[in-house]
Amino acid sequence: VEDCLSDVNLPKVDDYTDYLFLVVHGIRFDAPTDQFETRELDIFLGPNYLVTHHKGPMRSISFARDLCGKDLQVAVARGTDFLLHQILDRMFENYFPSLDAIEDKMQLVQVEVFENPTPGTLDRIFTLKRDVMQLRRICTPEREILHRLSRGEFRVVSPKAAIYFRDIYDNLYRIVDATYSYQDMTQGTLDAYLSSINNRLNETMKRLTVLTVVLASLTVITGVYGMNFQHMPELGWRFGYLWALALMVAVPSGIV
């Protein structure tokens, strides 16, 4: 009950012999707002009862409740462990649309990185990186939980039901593999962004270097003719001013 009242960040399963207590998480990714949300689901599973606790609506619970509402005898005819399977199966099936949305968002950010990277692009990359890390942090323990359920390790889960949990385990295995792939993609996108910004900085430094050299050449010319030596031929020359201006145009032009 204490775990139900407080947020448990990591999924887990506690075996109390006569019943199980599970903590799993549903996910939802809203692509337009870049919001990645997780919702904790607490489950008590006994031989003849299943109690769930969650804050706010959950699609997997609504699905199972609708099945029970249509025909309770059919929905739970094989026992509460099969009802648990229905809930978890629906929950992890709902992961895949969110994974697709995350992947689509990554592709959009990658296009932005190569075409027109901005400071906002970096914020989006770090947001995706954080979301992928959070997804991986909850999926990896959930995979271990489903692995234990599929082996028939718990007394309240029958051997017949354990076989069905293997399907969910296979899905979670794919999901965890996808999180590793997404992590590599976000890191590669971040590297590409930094490389693009460095290239842009190099181009800016080239322009500034050219400008510095041009101004330095003008400074040399004006410095020479600004000296106060008495015997400088051009100082008394009628066209000395025009000569200095011509040098100021010719030398920088030659440098450029």
C-alpha positions in Angstrom: 0.0 0.0 0.0 2.9 2.3 0.8 4.3 1.7 -2.7 0.9 2.5 -4.2 0.7 5.8 -2.4 4.2 6.9 -3.4 5.7 7.0 -6.9 8.0 4.0 -7.6 10.4 5.1 -10.4 11.6 1.6 -11.3 9.4 -1.4 -12.2 9.6 -4.4 -9.8 7.9 -7.6 -8.7 7.6 -8.7 -5.1 6.7 -12.3 -4.4 4.8 -12.9 -1.2 4.1 -16.6 -2.0 0.3 -16.2 -1.7 0.2 -13.1 -4.0 2.4 -10.9 -6.2 2.9 -7.2 -6.1 4.0 -5.7 -9.4 4.9 -2.2 -10.4 5.0 -1.4 -14.2 4.7 1.7 -16.3 2.7 2.7 -19.3 4.1 5.3 -21.6 2.7 8.0 -24.0 4.7 10.3 -26.3 3.0 13.4 -27.6 5.0 14.4 -30.7 3.5 17.9 -31.2 4.5 19.0 -27.7 7.5 16.7 -27.3 6.1 15.4 -24.0 7.1 11.9 -22.9 4.9 10.7 -20.0 5.0 7.6 -17.9 2.1 6.4 -15.7 2.7 3.9 -12.9 0.5 0.8 -12.6 0.5 -1.1 -9.3 -0.9 -4.7 -9.4 -1.8 -7.1 -6.6 -2.3 -10.6 -8.1 -3.7 -13.5 -6.0 -5.1 -16.9 -6.8 -8.7 -15.5 -7.1 -8.3 -11.7 -7.2 -6.5 -9.0 -9.2 -6.4 -5.4 -7.8 -4.9 -2.5 -9.8 -4.0 1.0 -8.7 -3.2 3.9 -10.9 -3.5 7.7 -11.0 -5.6 8.7 -14.0 -7.0 6.6 -16.8 -5.0 3.8 -18.5 -5.8 2.3 -21.8 -4.8 -1.3 -20.8 -7.1 -1.2 -17.7 -10.0 0.2 -19.7 -9.5 -2.6 -22.3 -9.6 -5.3 -19.6 -12.6 -3.7 -17.8 -14.5 -3.6 -21.1 -13.9 -7.3 -21.6 -15.1 -8.1 -18.1 -18.1 -5.9 -18.7 -19.1 -7.7 -21.8 -18.8 -11.2 -20.3 -17.1 -11.7 -16.9 -17.2 -15.5 -17.1 -15.4 -15.4 -20.5 -12.9 -12.7 -19.5 -11.7 -14.5 -16.3 -12.6 -18.1 -17.1 -9.0 -19.2 -17.0 -8.0 -17.3 -13.9 -6.6 -14.0 -12.7 -3.2 -14.8 -14.1 -4.6 -14.8 -17.6 -6.4 -11.5 -16.8 -3.0 -10.1 -15.8 -1.6 -11.3 -19.1 -4.4 -9.4 -21.0 -3.6 -6.2 -19.1 0.2 -6.4 -19.6 -0.1 -7.5 -23.2 -2.3 -4.5 -24.1 0.0 -2.1 -22.1 3.1 -3.1 -24.0 1.3 -3.2 -27.3 0.6 0.5 -26.6 4.3 1.1 -26.4 4.8 0.7 -30.2 2.9 3.8 -31.4 4.9 5.9 -28.9 8.2 4.3 -30.2 7.2 5.1 -33.7 6.5 8.7 -32.7 9.9 9.0 -31.0 11.6 7.6 -34.1 9.7 10.1 -36.4 10.7 12.9 -34.1 14.4 11.8 -34.3 14.3 11.8 -38.1 12.8 15.4 -38.2 15.5 16.6 -35.8 18.2 14.9 -37.9 16.9 16.7 -41.0 17.0 20.0 -39.1 20.6 19.3 -37.9 21.8 18.9 -41.5 19.8 21.7 -43.1 19.4 24.5 -40.6 20.7 23.8 -37.0 19.7 26.4 -34.4 20.1 26.6 -30.6 16.5 25.2 -30.4 17.7 22.1 -32.2 20.1 21.3 -29.4 17.3 21.6 -26.9 15.2 19.1 -28.9 18.1 16.7 -29.1 18.7 16.8 -25.3 14.9 16.3 -24.8 14.9 13.2 -27.0 18.0 11.9 -25.3 16.3 12.3 -21.9 13.2 10.6 -23.1 15.1 7.7 -24.5 17.1 7.2 -21.3 13.8 7.3 -19.3 12.3 4.7 -21.6 15.3 2.5 -21.3 15.3 2.8 -17.6 11.8 1.4 -17.2 11.8 -1.1 -20.1 14.9 -3.0 -18.9 13.5 -4.0 -15.5 10.1 -4.7 -17.1 11.8 -7.2 -19.4 13.3 -9.0 -16.4 9.8 -9.1 -14.7 8.2 -10.7 -17.8 11.1 -13.1 -18.0 10.4 -14.3 -14.5 6.7 -14.5 -15.2 7.2 -16.5 -18.3 9.4 -19.1 -16.5 6.6 -20.0 -14.1 8.7 -18.8 -11.1 5.7 -17.7 -9.1 3.1 -19.9 -7.5 0.1 -17.7 -8.4 1.0 -17.8 -12.1 0.1 -21.2 -13.6 2.4 -23.0 -16.1 -0.3 -22.6 -18.7 -0.4 -18.8 -18.2 3.4 -18.6 -18.0 3.6 -19.7 -21.7 1.5 -16.7 -22.8 3.8 -14.3 -21.0 6.6 -15.3 -23.3 4.9 -13.4 -26.1 5.0 -10.2 -24.0 8.6 -10.9 -23.1 9.5 -11.1 -26.8 7.8 -7.7 -27.4 9.7 -6.2 -24.5 13.0 -7.6 -25.9 12.3 -5.8 -29.1 11.4 -2.6 -27.2 14.6 -2.7 -25.2 16.7 -3.3 -28.4 14.9 -0.3 -29.9 15.9 1.9 -26.9 19.6 1.0 -27.5 19.1 1.9 -31.2 17.4 5.2 -30.3 20.2 6.0 -27.9 22.8 5.6 -30.6 20.7 7.7 -33.0 20.4 10.6 -30.5 24.1 10.5 -29.7 24.9 10.4 -33.5 22.5 13.4 -34.0 24.2 15.3 -31.2 27.6 14.6 -32.7 26.4 15.8 -36.1 25.0 18.9 -34.6 28.2 19.8 -32.8 30.2 19.0 -36.0 27.9 21.3 -38.0 28.2 24.1 -35.4 32.0 23.7 -35.4 32.1 23.9 -39.2 30.0 27.1 -39.1 32.3 28.5 -36.5 35.3 27.7 -38.7 33.8 29.5 -41.6 33.1 32.5 -39.4 36.7 32.5 -38.1 38.0 32.4 -41.8 36.0 35.5 -42.6 37.2 37.2 -39.4 40.8 36.3 -40.2 40.5 37.7 -43.7 39.1 40.9 -42.3 41.9 41.1 -39.7 44.6 40.7 -42.4 42.9 43.3 -44.6 42.8 45.8 -41.8 46.4 45.0 -40.8 47.6 45.9 -44.3 45.8 49.2 -44.2 47.3 49.9 -40.8 50.8 49.2 -42.2 50.3 51.6 -45.1 48.9 54.4 -43.0 51.6 53.8 -40.3 54.4 54.2 -42.8 53.0 57.4 -44.3 52.1 58.7 -40.9 55.8 58.8 -39.8 57.4 62.2 -39.3 60.8 61.6 -41.0 61.9 64.7 -42.9 63.3 62.9 -46.0 60.4 60.8 -47.3 60.0 61.4 -51.0 56.3 60.8 -51.2 55.5 63.4 -48.5 56.3 66.2 -50.9 54.9 64.5 -54.0 51.9 66.1 -55.6 50.2 62.7 -56.1 51.3 61.2 -52.8 47.8 61.2 -51.3 46.4 59.4 -54.4 49.3 57.0 -54.3 48.5 56.1 -50.7 44.8 55.6 -51.5 45.7 53.4 -54.5 47.9 51.3 -52.2 45.1 51.0 -49.7 42.8 49.6 -52.4 45.4 47.4 -54.3 47.0 45.7 -51.3 43.7 44.5 -49.6 42.3 43.5 -53.0 45.3 41.4 -53.7 45.1 39.8 -50.3 41.4 39.0 -50.7 
